[in-house]
Each structure stands twice: as C-alpha cells, then as structure tokens.
Amino acid sequence: MNKNEIEDELRPEYDLQSLQVRKLGSGRKRFCDTVRLEPDVIAAFPNAEAVNEALRYLIEVAKRTNSLTNKAKL
C-alpha cells in the first residue's frame, strides 16, 4: 500500500477550511507574557520598552535598597 492508497480517517465534523495557521518563531505572540495595564499607567508610558526600562530600574533600586538594609542589620 502506498501513500495514495491510504484511507482518510478524518471525521466529517472536522472542518479543515476553518483552521488557522499558527505563527512559528520570533513573530509568534507569547500569551503568557501579556500583562494588562490600567489606563493611568498606560498614559505614563509611550510604549512597552519604556515600561520595561522603568521596571528594570525599579528592580535595581529594590536590590540596592535590600542590600543596604541587610548591611545595616549586621
């Protein structure tokens, strides 16, 4: 039996015409990384890069503050 002789076992209720192709690679949207911002926060930042920069700065400040706090306890 060759490939042309294989019987199609797909159920009739499956509509292959309505299927959508998923993007692969770097252009694919990662839904797990999506965050919803409140309107006032959106107004303060022009784009995602600005939000990321501000959050990275906040993380760095928190790390420095935490290390200073830990040194003061000694």
PQR file with spaces between the fields and no chain letter, atoms N, CA, C, O and H, PARSE charges and radii, in Angstrom:
ATOM       1  N    MET     1       0.857   -1.190    0.000 -0.4000 1.5000
ATOM       2  CA   MET     1       0.000    0.000    0.000 -0.0000 2.0000
ATOM       3  C    MET     1       0.894    1.242    0.000  0.5500 1.7000
ATOM       4  O    MET     1       1.759    1.374    0.866 -0.5500 1.4000
ATOM       5  N    ASN     2       0.701    2.145   -0.949 -0.4000 1.5000
ATOM       6  CA   ASN     2       1.483    3.375   -0.985 -0.0000 2.0000
ATOM       7  C    ASN     2       0.666    4.531   -0.395  0.5500 1.7000
ATOM       8  O    ASN     2      -0.475    4.335    0.023 -0.5500 1.4000
ATOM       9  H    ASN     2      -0.002    2.038   -1.653  0.4000 1.0000
ATOM      10  N    LYS     3       1.250    5.732   -0.362 -0.4000 1.5000
ATOM      11  CA   LYS     3       0.596    6.893    0.256 -0.0000 2.0000
ATOM      12  C    LYS     3      -0.749    7.221   -0.386  0.5500 1.7000
ATOM      13  O    LYS     3      -1.667    7.658    0.308 -0.5500 1.4000
ATOM      14  H    LYS     3       2.178    5.891   -0.701  0.4000 1.0000
ATOM      15  N    ASN     4      -0.880    7.027   -1.655 -0.4000 1.5000
ATOM      16  CA   ASN     4      -2.116    7.354   -2.359 -0.0000 2.0000
ATOM      17  C    ASN     4      -3.263    6.416   -2.018  0.5500 1.7000
ATOM      18  O    ASN     4      -4.427    6.764   -2.214 -0.5500 1.4000
ATOM      19  H    ASN     4      -0.134    6.672   -2.219  0.4000 1.0000
ATOM      20  N    GLU     5      -2.951    5.244   -1.515 -0.4000 1.5000
ATOM      21  CA   GLU     5      -3.970    4.260   -1.206 -0.0000 2.0000
ATOM      22  C    GLU     5      -4.443    4.301    0.246  0.5500 1.7000
ATOM      23  O    GLU     5      -5.363    3.570    0.613 -0.5500 1.4000
ATOM      24  H    GLU     5      -2.005    4.961   -1.356  0.4000 1.0000
ATOM      25  N    ILE     6      -3.824    5.148    1.083 -0.4000 1.5000
ATOM      26  CA   ILE     6      -4.201    5.224    2.494 -0.0000 2.0000
ATOM      27  C    ILE     6      -5.592    5.844    2.604  0.5500 1.7000
ATOM      28  O    ILE     6      -5.892    6.862    1.982 -0.5500 1.4000
ATOM      29  H    ILE     6      -3.076    5.741    0.785  0.4000 1.0000
ATOM      30  N    GLU     7      -6.415    5.208    3.401 -0.4000 1.5000
ATOM      31  CA   GLU     7      -7.788    5.681    3.572 -0.0000 2.0000
ATOM      32  C    GLU     7      -7.821    6.881    4.518  0.5500 1.7000
ATOM      33  O    GLU     7      -7.127    6.897    5.534 -0.5500 1.4000
ATOM      34  H    GLU     7      -6.171    4.381    3.907  0.4000 1.0000
ATOM      35  N    ASP     8      -8.621    7.870    4.183 -0.4000 1.5000
ATOM      36  CA   ASP     8      -8.779    9.060    5.007 -0.0000 2.0000
ATOM      37  C    ASP     8      -9.675    8.722    6.189  0.5500 1.7000
ATOM      38  O    ASP     8     -10.817    8.301    6.006 -0.5500 1.4000
ATOM      39  H    ASP     8      -9.185    7.857    3.358  0.4000 1.0000
ATOM      40  N    GLU     9      -9.149    8.910    7.424 -0.4000 1.5000
ATOM      41  CA   GLU     9      -9.905    8.574    8.621 -0.0000 2.0000
ATOM      42  C    GLU     9     -10.429    9.811    9.350  0.5500 1.7000
ATOM      43  O    GLU     9     -10.886    9.706   10.488 -0.5500 1.4000
ATOM      44  H    GLU     9      -8.221    9.253    7.572  0.4000 1.0000
ATOM      45  N    LEU    10     -10.370   10.958    8.722 -0.4000 1.5000
ATOM      46  CA   LEU    10     -10.808   12.190    9.368 -0.0000 2.0000
ATOM      47  C    LEU    10     -12.326   12.208    9.479  0.5500 1.7000
ATOM      48  O    LEU    10     -13.034   11.934    8.510 -0.5500 1.4000
ATOM      49  H    LEU    10      -9.998   11.043    7.797  0.4000 1.0000
ATOM      50  N    ARG    11     -12.809   12.528   10.652 -0.4000 1.5000
ATOM      51  CA   ARG    11     -14.247   12.574   10.872 -0.0000 2.0000
ATOM      52  C    ARG    11     -14.884   13.697   10.064  0.5500 1.7000
ATOM      53  O    ARG    11     -14.252   14.732    9.852 -0.5500 1.4000
ATOM      54  H    ARG    11     -12.234   12.751   11.439  0.4000 1.0000
ATOM      55  N    PRO    12     -16.107   13.518    9.613 -0.5600 1.5000
ATOM      56  CA   PRO    12     -16.760   14.547    8.790  0.2800 2.0000
ATOM      57  C    PRO    12     -17.038   15.847    9.543  0.5500 1.7000
ATOM      58  O    PRO    12     -17.178   16.896    8.914 -0.5500 1.4000
ATOM      59  N    GLU    13     -17.121   15.803   10.884 -0.4000 1.5000
ATOM      60  CA   GLU    13     -17.413   17.036   11.633 -0.0000 2.0000
ATOM      61  C    GLU    13     -16.225   17.999   11.717  0.5500 1.7000
ATOM      62  O    GLU    13     -16.391   19.150   12.120 -0.5500 1.4000
ATOM      63  H    GLU    13     -17.007   14.951   11.395  0.4000 1.0000
ATOM      64  N    TYR    14     -15.032   17.535   11.340 -0.4000 1.5000
ATOM      65  CA   TYR    14     -13.869   18.403   11.339 -0.0000 2.0000
ATOM      66  C    TYR    14     -13.836   19.215   10.051  0.5500 1.7000
ATOM      67  O    TYR    14     -13.839   18.657    8.953 -0.5500 1.4000
ATOM      68  H    TYR    14     -14.898   16.599   11.012  0.4000 1.0000
ATOM      69  N    ASP    15     -13.806   20.543   10.194 -0.4000 1.5000
ATOM      70  CA   ASP    15     -13.802   21.432    9.039 -0.0000 2.0000
ATOM      71  C    ASP    15     -12.390   21.974    8.843  0.5500 1.7000
ATOM      72  O    ASP    15     -11.978   22.895    9.548 -0.5500 1.4000
ATOM      73  H    ASP    15     -13.804   20.996   11.085  0.4000 1.0000
ATOM      74  N    LEU    16     -11.668   21.427    7.919 -0.4000 1.5000
ATOM      75  CA   LEU    16     -10.281   21.847    7.684 -0.0000 2.0000
ATOM      76  C    LEU    16     -10.195   23.237    7.058  0.5500 1.7000
ATOM      77  O    LEU    16      -9.145   23.875    7.132 -0.5500 1.4000
ATOM      78  H    LEU    16     -12.003   20.679    7.346  0.4000 1.0000
ATOM      79  N    GLN    17     -11.251   23.708    6.458 -0.4000 1.5000
ATOM      80  CA   GLN    17     -11.240   25.033    5.826 -0.0000 2.0000
ATOM      81  C    GLN    17     -11.199   26.152    6.863  0.5500 1.7000
ATOM      82  O    GLN    17     -10.726   27.248    6.564 -0.5500 1.4000
ATOM      83  H    GLN    17     -12.104   23.189    6.398  0.4000 1.0000
ATOM      84  N    SER    18     -11.687   25.895    8.079 -0.4000 1.5000
ATOM      85  CA   SER    18     -11.737   26.953    9.094 -0.0000 2.0000
ATOM      86  C    SER    18     -10.494   26.985    9.980  0.5500 1.7000
ATOM      87  O    SER    18     -10.390   27.845   10.855 -0.5500 1.4000
ATOM      88  H    SER    18     -12.072   25.005    8.323  0.4000 1.0000
ATOM      89  N    LEU    19      -9.558   26.073    9.773 -0.4000 1.5000
ATOM      90  CA   LEU    19      -8.347   26.054   10.596 -0.0000 2.0000
ATOM      91  C    LEU    19      -7.466   27.255   10.280  0.5500 1.7000
ATOM      92  O    LEU    19      -7.404   27.714    9.139 -0.5500 1.4000
ATOM      93  H    LEU    19      -9.642   25.374    9.063  0.4000 1.0000
ATOM      94  N    GLN    20      -6.784   27.755   11.307 -0.4000 1.5000
ATOM      95  CA   GLN    20      -5.861   28.870   11.132 -0.0000 2.0000
ATOM      96  C    GLN    20      -4.432   28.385   11.350  0.5500 1.7000
ATOM      97  O    GLN    20      -4.190   27.493   12.163 -0.5500 1.4000
ATOM      98  H    GLN    20      -6.833   27.381   12.233  0.4000 1.0000
ATOM      99  N    VAL    21      -3.501   28.966   10.629 -0.4000 1.5000
ATOM     100  CA   VAL    21      -2.094   28.615   10.751 -0.0000 2.0000
ATOM     101  C    VAL    21      -1.481   29.431   11.882  0.5500 1.7000
ATOM     102  O    VAL    21      -1.641   30.650   11.937 -0.5500 1.4000
ATOM     103  H    VAL    21      -3.697   29.691    9.968  0.4000 1.0000
ATOM     104  N    ARG    22      -0.783   28.753   12.778 -0.4000 1.5000
ATOM     105  CA   ARG    22      -0.110   29.437   13.877 -0.0000 2.0000
ATOM     106  C    ARG    22       1.251   29.933   13.415  0.5500 1.7000
ATOM     107  O    ARG    22       1.945   29.265   12.647 -0.5500 1.4000
ATOM     108  H    ARG    22      -0.653   27.762   12.733  0.4000 1.0000
ATOM     109  N    LYS    23       1.621   31.111   13.892 -0.4000 1.5000
ATOM     110  CA   LYS    23       2.944   31.633   13.580 -0.0000 2.0000
ATOM     111  C    LYS    23       3.988   30.849   14.356  0.5500 1.7000
ATOM     112  O    LYS    23       3.761   30.465   15.504 -0.5500 1.4000
ATOM     113  H    LYS    23       1.058   31.654   14.515  0.4000 1.0000
ATOM     114  N    LEU    24       5.105   30.617   13.741 -0.4000 1.5000
ATOM     115  CA   LEU    24       6.218   29.950   14.398 -0.0000 2.0000
ATOM     116  C    LEU    24       7.395   30.897   14.463  0.5500 1.7000
ATOM     117  O    LEU    24       7.539   31.774   13.611 -0.5500 1.4000
ATOM     118  H    LEU    24       5.289   30.929   12.809  0.4000 1.0000
ATOM     119  N    GLY    25       8.225   30.730   15.452 -0.4000 1.5000
ATOM     120  CA   GLY    25       9.439   31.524   15.553 -0.0000 2.0000
ATOM     121  C    GLY    25       9.244   32.798   16.351  0.5500 1.7000
ATOM     122  O    GLY    25       8.347   32.885   17.190 -0.5500 1.4000
ATOM     123  H    GLY    25       8.108   30.018   16.144  0.4000 1.0000
ATOM     124  N    SER    26      10.087   33.788   16.086 -0.4000 1.5000
ATOM     125  CA   SER    26      10.115   35.008   16.894 -0.0000 2.0000
ATOM     126  C    SER    26       8.871   35.874   16.715  0.5500 1.7000
ATOM     127  O    SER    26       8.559   36.677   17.595 -0.5500 1.4000
ATOM     128  H    SER    26      10.815   33.718   15.405  0.4000 1.0000
ATOM     129  N    GLY    27       8.157   35.735   15.607 -0.4000 1.5000
ATOM     130  CA   GLY    27       6.957   36.529   15.379 -0.0000 2.0000
ATOM     131  C    GLY    27       5.743   36.028   16.116  0.5500 1.7000
ATOM     132  O    GLY    27       4.697   36.677   16.106 -0.5500 1.4000
ATOM     133  H    GLY    27       8.410   35.083   14.893  0.4000 1.0000
ATOM     134  N    ARG    28       5.865   34.879   16.757 -0.4000 1.5000
ATOM     135  CA   ARG    28       4.745   34.274   17.475 -0.0000 2.0000
ATOM     136  C    ARG    28       4.493   35.005   18.777  0.5500 1.7000
ATOM     137  O    ARG    28       5.422   35.271   19.539 -0.5500 1.4000
ATOM     138  H    ARG    28       6.715   34.352   16.765  0.4000 1.0000
ATOM     139  N    LYS    29       3.252   35.324   19.029 -0.4000 1.5000
ATOM     140  CA   LYS    29       2.897   36.030   20.254 -0.0000 2.0000
ATOM     141  C    LYS    29       2.898   35.053   21.419  0.5500 1.7000
ATOM     142  O    LYS    29       2.348   33.957   21.324 -0.5500 1.4000
ATOM     143  H    LYS    29       2.497   35.107   18.410  0.4000 1.0000
ATOM     144  N    ARG    30       3.511   35.455   22.501 -0.4000 1.5000
ATOM     145  CA   ARG    30       3.543   34.629   23.703 -0.0000 2.0000
ATOM     146  C    ARG    30       2.505   35.170   24.668  0.5500 1.7000
ATOM     147  O    ARG    30       2.700   36.223   25.276 -0.5500 1.4000
ATOM     148  H    ARG    30       3.959   36.346   22.578  0.4000 1.0000
ATOM     149  N    PHE    31       1.412   34.454   24.806 -0.4000 1.5000
ATOM     150  CA   PHE    31       0.312   34.943   25.614 -0.0000 2.0000
ATOM     151  C    PHE    31       0.614   34.924   27.103  0.5500 1.7000
ATOM     152  O    PHE    31       0.003   35.672   27.866 -0.5500 1.4000
ATOM     153  H    PHE    31       1.255   33.599   24.312  0.4000 1.0000
ATOM     154  N    CYS    32       1.542   34.086   27.526 -0.4000 1.5000
ATOM     155  CA   CYS    32       1.847   34.022   28.951 -0.0000 2.0000
ATOM     156  C    CYS    32       2.574   35.287   29.421  0.5500 1.7000
ATOM     157  O    CYS    32       2.616   35.547   30.624 -0.5500 1.4000
ATOM     158  H    CYS    32       2.038   33.478   26.906  0.4000 1.0000
ATOM     159  N    ASP    33       3.143   36.071   28.516 -0.4000 1.5000
ATOM     160  CA   ASP    33       3.869   37.276   28.886 -0.0000 2.0000
ATOM     161  C    ASP    33       3.015   38.539   28.794  0.5500 1.7000
ATOM     162  O    ASP    33       3.525   39.644   28.980 -0.5500 1.4000
ATOM     163  H    ASP    33       3.109   35.859   27.539  0.4000 1.0000
ATOM     164  N    THR    34       1.742   38.390   28.513 -0.4000 1.5000
ATOM     165  CA   THR    34       0.872   39.545   28.354 -0.0000 2.0000
ATOM     166  C    THR    34       0.413   40.050   29.716  0.5500 1.7000
ATOM     167  O    THR    34      -0.012   39.268   30.566 -0.5500 1.4000
ATOM     168  H    THR    34       1.327   37.492   28.361  0.4000 1.0000
ATOM     169  N    VAL    35       0.502   41.344   29.914 -0.4000 1.5000
ATOM     170  CA   VAL    35       0.081   41.982   31.158 -0.0000 2.0000
ATOM     171  C    VAL    35      -0.877   43.108   30.820  0.5500 1.7000
ATOM     172  O    VAL    35      -0.639   43.864   29.878 -0.5500 1.4000
ATOM     173  H    VAL    35       0.847   41.979   29.223  0.4000 1.0000
ATOM     174  N    ARG    36      -1.944   43.227   31.571 -0.4000 1.5000
ATOM     175  CA   ARG    36      -2.891   44.322   31.360 -0.0000 2.0000
ATOM     176  C    ARG    36      -2.536   45.484   32.286  0.5500 1.7000
ATOM     177  O    ARG    36      -2.409   45.317   33.499 -0.5500 1.4000
ATOM     178  H    ARG    36      -2.137   42.613   32.337  0.4000 1.0000
ATOM     179  N    LEU    37      -2.381   46.656   31.691 -0.4000 1.5000
ATOM     180  CA   LEU    37      -2.066   47.852   32.459 -0.0000 2.0000
ATOM     181  C    LEU    37      -3.320   48.711   32.601  0.5500 1.7000
ATOM     182  O    LEU    37      -4.170   48.744   31.711 -0.5500 1.4000
ATOM     183  H    LEU    37      -2.484   46.792   30.706  0.4000 1.0000
ATOM     184  N    GLU    38      -3.420   49.392   33.714 -0.4000 1.5000
ATOM     185  CA   GLU    38      -4.526   50.317   33.943 -0.0000 2.0000
ATOM     186  C    GLU    38      -4.322   51.559   33.069  0.5500 1.7000
ATOM     187  O    GLU    38      -3.189   51.881   32.713 -0.5500 1.4000
ATOM     188  H    GLU    38      -2.730   49.365   34.437  0.4000 1.0000
ATOM     189  N    PRO    39      -5.402   52.253   32.724 -0.5600 1.5000
ATOM     190  CA   PRO    39      -5.297   53.421   31.832  0.2800 2.0000
ATOM     191  C    PRO    39      -4.335   54.504   32.316  0.5500 1.7000
ATOM     192  O    PRO    39      -3.650   55.117   31.497 -0.5500 1.4000
ATOM     193  N    ASP    40      -4.265   54.755   33.632 -0.4000 1.5000
ATOM     194  CA   ASP    40      -3.360   55.787   34.133 -0.0000 2.0000
ATOM     195  C    ASP    40      -1.895   55.392   33.941  0.5500 1.7000
ATOM     196  O    ASP    40      -1.042   56.251   33.714 -0.5500 1.4000
ATOM     197  H    ASP    40      -4.821   54.257   34.297  0.4000 1.0000
ATOM     198  N    VAL    41      -1.608   54.106   34.031 -0.4000 1.5000
ATOM     199  CA   VAL    41      -0.246   53.627   33.806 -0.0000 2.0000
ATOM     200  C    VAL    41       0.089   53.712   32.321  0.5500 1.7000
ATOM     201  O    VAL    41       1.192   54.115   31.951 -0.5500 1.4000
ATOM     202  H    VAL    41      -2.300   53.409   34.216  0.4000 1.0000
ATOM     203  N    ILE    42      -0.856   53.336   31.478 -0.4000 1.5000
ATOM     204  CA   ILE    42      -0.657   53.428   30.029 -0.0000 2.0000
ATOM     205  C    ILE    42      -0.354   54.866   29.621  0.5500 1.7000
ATOM     206  O    ILE    42       0.489   55.104   28.755 -0.5500 1.4000
ATOM     207  H    ILE    42      -1.752   53.008   31.778  0.4000 1.0000
ATOM     208  N    ALA    43      -1.035   55.817   30.239 -0.4000 1.5000
ATOM     209  CA   ALA    43      -0.837   57.228   29.906 -0.0000 2.0000
ATOM     210  C    ALA    43       0.578   57.710   30.258  0.5500 1.7000
ATOM     211  O    ALA    43       1.085   58.651   29.648 -0.5500 1.4000
ATOM     212  H    ALA    43      -1.719   55.624   30.942  0.4000 1.0000
ATOM     213  N    ALA    44       1.208   57.063   31.239 -0.4000 1.5000
ATOM     214  CA   ALA    44       2.531   57.486   31.680 -0.0000 2.0000
ATOM     215  C    ALA    44       3.666   56.934   30.816  0.5500 1.7000
ATOM     216  O    ALA    44       4.784   57.447   30.868 -0.5500 1.4000
ATOM     217  H    ALA    44       0.797   56.299   31.735  0.4000 1.0000
ATOM     218  N    PHE    45       3.394   55.908   30.034 -0.4000 1.5000
ATOM     219  CA   PHE    45       4.439   55.264   29.240 -0.0000 2.0000
ATOM     220  C    PHE    45       4.044   55.220   27.774  0.5500 1.7000
ATOM     221  O    PHE    45       2.937   54.797   27.444 -0.5500 1.4000
ATOM     222  H    PHE    45       2.486   55.491   29.992  0.4000 1.0000
ATOM     223  N    PRO    46       4.943   55.656   26.884 -0.5600 1.5000
ATOM     224  CA   PRO    46       4.609   55.696   25.463  0.2800 2.0000
ATOM     225  C    PRO    46       4.602   54.330   24.777  0.5500 1.7000
ATOM     226  O    PRO    46       3.923   54.153   23.765 -0.5500 1.4000
ATOM     227  N    ASN    47       5.362   53.346   25.324 -0.4000 1.5000
ATOM     228  CA   ASN    47       5.458   52.041   24.670 -0.0000 2.0000
ATOM     229  C    ASN    47       5.958   50.988   25.657  0.5500 1.7000
ATOM     230  O    ASN    47       6.289   51.297   26.801 -0.5500 1.4000
ATOM     231  H    ASN    47       5.914   53.490   26.146  0.4000 1.0000
ATOM     232  N    ALA    48       6.005   49.743   25.194 -0.4000 1.5000
ATOM     233  CA   ALA    48       6.423   48.624   26.049 -0.0000 2.0000
ATOM     234  C    ALA    48       7.875   48.765   26.501  0.5500 1.7000
ATOM     235  O    ALA    48       8.212   48.390   27.624 -0.5500 1.4000
ATOM     236  H    ALA    48       5.736   49.492   24.264  0.4000 1.0000
ATOM     237  N    GLU    49       8.729   49.298   25.640 -0.4000 1.5000
ATOM     238  CA   GLU    49      10.144   49.457   26.010 -0.0000 2.0000
ATOM     239  C    GLU    49      10.292   50.384   27.207  0.5500 1.7000
ATOM     240  O    GLU    49      11.121   50.143   28.084 -0.5500 1.4000
ATOM     241  H    GLU    49       8.455   49.602   24.728  0.4000 1.0000
ATOM     242  N    ALA    50       9.485   51.452   27.245 -0.4000 1.5000
ATOM     243  CA   ALA    50       9.547   52.397   28.371 -0.0000 2.0000
ATOM     244  C    ALA    50       9.082   51.737   29.658  0.5500 1.7000
ATOM     245  O    ALA    50       9.658   51.979   30.719 -0.5500 1.4000
ATOM     246  H    ALA    50       8.812   51.647   26.532  0.4000 1.0000
ATOM     247  N    VAL    51       8.059   50.915   29.581 -0.4000 1.5000
ATOM     248  CA   VAL    51       7.577   50.191   30.762 -0.0000 2.0000
ATOM     249  C    VAL    51       8.657   49.244   31.260  0.5500 1.7000
ATOM     250  O    VAL    51       8.939   49.195   32.457 -0.5500 1.4000
ATOM     251  H    VAL    51       7.591   50.718   28.719  0.4000 1.0000
ATOM     252  N    ASN    52       9.265   48.487   30.342 -0.4000 1.5000
ATOM     253  CA   ASN    52      10.326   47.555   30.736 -0.0000 2.0000
ATOM     254  C    ASN    52      11.513   48.273   31.353  0.5500 1.7000
ATOM     255  O    ASN    52      12.072   47.797   32.341 -0.5500 1.4000
ATOM     256  H    ASN    52       9.035   48.527   29.369  0.4000 1.0000
ATOM     257  N    GLU    53      11.906   49.402   30.795 -0.4000 1.5000
ATOM     258  CA   GLU    53      13.019   50.176   31.342 -0.0000 2.0000
ATOM     259  C    GLU    53      12.711   50.647   32.764  0.5500 1.7000
ATOM     260  O    GLU    53      13.561   50.556   33.650 -0.5500 1.4000
ATOM     261  H    GLU    53      11.451   49.788   29.992  0.4000 1.0000
ATOM     262  N    ALA    54      11.500   51.147   32.978 -0.4000 1.5000
ATOM     263  CA   ALA    54      11.111   51.618   34.304 -0.0000 2.0000
ATOM     264  C    ALA    54      11.080   50.475   35.310  0.5500 1.7000
ATOM     265  O    ALA    54      11.513   50.638   36.450 -0.5500 1.4000
ATOM     266  H    ALA    54      10.810   51.221   32.259  0.4000 1.0000
ATOM     267  N    LEU    55      10.576   49.334   34.900 -0.4000 1.5000
ATOM     268  CA   LEU    55      10.519   48.186   35.809 -0.0000 2.0000
ATOM     269  C    LEU    55      11.911   47.659   36.135  0.5500 1.7000
ATOM     270  O    LEU    55      12.179   47.282   37.276 -0.5500 1.4000
ATOM     271  H    LEU    55      10.224   49.201   33.974  0.4000 1.0000
ATOM     272  N    ARG    56      12.802   47.632   35.137 -0.4000 1.5000
ATOM     273  CA   ARG    56      14.180   47.204   35.407 -0.0000 2.0000
ATOM     274  C    ARG    56      14.870   48.156   36.385  0.5500 1.7000
ATOM     275  O    ARG    56      15.617   47.722   37.262 -0.5500 1.4000
ATOM     276  H    ARG    56      12.584   47.938   34.210  0.4000 1.0000
ATOM     277  N    TYR    57      14.617   49.441   36.231 -0.4000 1.5000
ATOM     278  CA   TYR    57      15.187   50.429   37.156 -0.0000 2.0000
ATOM     279  C    TYR    57      14.639   50.195   38.566  0.5500 1.7000
ATOM     280  O    TYR    57      15.387   50.238   39.543 -0.5500 1.4000
ATOM     281  H    TYR    57      14.010   49.794   35.519  0.4000 1.0000
ATOM     282  N    LEU    58      13.354   49.951   38.664 -0.4000 1.5000
ATOM     283  CA   LEU    58      12.739   49.692   39.967 -0.0000 2.0000
ATOM     284  C    LEU    58      13.317   48.428   40.610  0.5500 1.7000
ATOM     285  O    LEU    58      13.550   48.399   41.819 -0.5500 1.4000
ATOM     286  H    LEU    58      12.747   49.915   37.871  0.4000 1.0000
ATOM     287  N    ILE    59      13.546   47.398   39.816 -0.4000 1.5000
ATOM     288  CA   ILE    59      14.151   46.167   40.332 -0.0000 2.0000
ATOM     289  C    ILE    59      15.548   46.453   40.870  0.5500 1.7000
ATOM     290  O    ILE    59      15.911   45.972   41.943 -0.5500 1.4000
ATOM     291  H    ILE    59      13.357   47.422   38.834  0.4000 1.0000
ATOM     292  N    GLU    60      16.334   47.235   40.127 -0.4000 1.5000
ATOM     293  CA   GLU    60      17.699   47.570   40.565 -0.0000 2.0000
ATOM     294  C    GLU    60      17.669   48.370   41.872  0.5500 1.7000
ATOM     295  O    GLU    60      18.460   48.103   42.777 -0.5500 1.4000
ATOM     296  H    GLU    60      16.039   47.625   39.255  0.4000 1.0000
ATOM     297  N    VAL    61      16.775   49.332   41.975 -0.4000 1.5000
ATOM     298  CA   VAL    61      16.648   50.126   43.205 -0.0000 2.0000
ATOM     299  C    VAL    61      16.267   49.221   44.371  0.5500 1.7000
ATOM     300  O    VAL    61      16.812   49.354   45.466 -0.5500 1.4000
ATOM     301  H    VAL    61      16.133   49.548   41.240  0.4000 1.0000
ATOM     302  N    ALA    62      15.338   48.307   44.140 -0.4000 1.5000
ATOM     303  CA   ALA    62      14.905   47.398   45.205 -0.0000 2.0000
ATOM     304  C    ALA    62      16.064   46.509   45.660  0.5500 1.7000
ATOM     305  O    ALA    62      16.216   46.262   46.856 -0.5500 1.4000
ATOM     306  H    ALA    62      14.895   48.199   43.250  0.4000 1.0000
ATOM     307  N    LYS    63      16.884   46.024   44.720 -0.4000 1.5000
ATOM     308  CA   LYS    63      18.036   45.196   45.075 -0.0000 2.0000
ATOM     309  C    LYS    63      19.033   45.990   45.916  0.5500 1.7000
ATOM     310  O    LYS    63      19.536   45.499   46.927 -0.5500 1.4000
ATOM     311  H    LYS    63      16.761   46.225   43.748  0.4000 1.0000
ATOM     312  N    ARG    64      19.314   47.226   45.485 -0.4000 1.5000
ATOM     313  CA   ARG    64      20.273   48.061   46.226 -0.0000 2.0000
ATOM     314  C    ARG    64      19.739   48.403   47.608  0.5500 1.7000
ATOM     315  O    ARG    64      20.480   48.361   48.590 -0.5500 1.4000
ATOM     316  H    ARG    64      18.906   47.624   44.664  0.4000 1.0000
ATOM     317  N    THR    65      18.472   48.737   47.689 -0.4000 1.5000
ATOM     318  CA   THR    65      17.866   49.065   48.971 -0.0000 2.0000
ATOM     319  C    THR    65      17.901   47.854   49.897  0.5500 1.7000
ATOM     320  O    THR    65      18.186   47.986   51.087 -0.5500 1.4000
ATOM     321  H    THR    65      17.870   48.771   46.891  0.4000 1.0000
ATOM     322  N    ASN    66      17.614   46.686   49.353 -0.4000 1.5000
ATOM     323  CA   ASN    66      17.625   45.465   50.143 -0.0000 2.0000
ATOM     324  C    ASN    66      19.027   45.157   50.645  0.5500 1.7000
ATOM     325  O    ASN    66      19.196   44.763   51.799 -0.5500 1.4000
ATOM     326  H    ASN    66      17.382   46.579   48.386  0.4000 1.0000
ATOM     327  N    SER    67      20.043   45.331   49.790 -0.4000 1.5000
ATOM     328  CA   SER    67      21.411   45.057   50.225 -0.0000 2.0000
ATOM     329  C    SER    67      21.864   46.070   51.270  0.5500 1.7000
ATOM     330  O    SER    67      22.604   45.706   52.184 -0.5500 1.4000
ATOM     331  H    SER    67      19.906   45.651   48.852  0.4000 1.0000
ATOM     332  N    LEU    68      21.441   47.334   51.165 -0.4000 1.5000
ATOM     333  CA   LEU    68      21.774   48.334   52.186 -0.0000 2.0000
ATOM     334  C    LEU    68      21.080   48.008   53.501  0.5500 1.7000
ATOM     335  O    LEU    68      21.678   48.155   54.567 -0.5500 1.4000
ATOM     336  H    LEU    68      20.839   47.630   50.423  0.4000 1.0000
ATOM     337  N    THR    69      19.849   47.576   53.442 -0.4000 1.5000
ATOM     338  CA   THR    69      19.088   47.199   54.640 -0.0000 2.0000
ATOM     339  C    THR    69      19.738   46.021   55.330  0.5500 1.7000
ATOM     340  O    THR    69      19.850   45.999   56.555 -0.5500 1.4000
ATOM     341  H    THR    69      19.363   47.456   52.576  0.4000 1.0000
ATOM     342  N    ASN    70      20.174   45.026   54.542 -0.4000 1.5000
ATOM     343  CA   ASN    70      20.827   43.852   55.127 -0.0000 2.0000
ATOM     344  C    ASN    70      22.152   44.211   55.770  0.5500 1.7000
ATOM     345  O    ASN    70      22.492   43.642   56.807 -0.5500 1.4000
ATOM     346  H    ASN    70      20.083   45.043   53.547  0.4000 1.0000
ATOM     347  N    LYS    71      22.930   45.151   55.186 -0.4000 1.5000
ATOM     348  CA   LYS    71      24.200   45.585   55.778 -0.0000 2.0000
ATOM     349  C    LYS    71      23.961   46.335   57.082  0.5500 1.7000
ATOM     350  O    LYS    71      24.753   46.211   58.016 -0.5500 1.4000
ATOM     351  H    LYS    71      22.653   45.614   54.343  0.4000 1.0000
ATOM     352  N    ALA    72      22.878   47.112   57.163 -0.4000 1.5000
ATOM     353  CA   ALA    72      22.586   47.894   58.363 -0.0000 2.0000
ATOM     354  C    ALA    72      22.202   46.978   59.521  0.5500 1.7000
ATOM     355  O    ALA    72      22.403   47.345   60.679 -0.5500 1.4000
ATOM     356  H    ALA    72      22.234   47.213   56.404  0.4000 1.0000
ATOM     357  N    LYS    73      21.663   45.812   59.241 -0.4000 1.5000
ATOM     358  CA   LYS    73      21.252   44.870   60.293 -0.0000 2.0000
ATOM     359  C    LYS    73      22.458   44.203   60.944  0.5500 1.7000
ATOM     360  O    LYS    73      22.359   43.734   62.078 -0.5500 1.4000
ATOM     361  H    LYS    73      21.500   45.514   58.300  0.4000 1.0000
ATOM     362  N    LEU    74      23.599   44.151   60.246 -0.4000 1.5000
ATOM     363  CA   LEU    74      24.790   43.481   60.769 -0.0000 2.0000
ATOM     364  C    LEU    74      25.446   44.258   61.821  0.5500 1.7000
ATOM     365  O    LEU    74      26.464   43.829   62.363 -0.5500 1.4000
ATOM     366  H    LEU    74      23.678   44.532   59.325  0.4000 1.0000
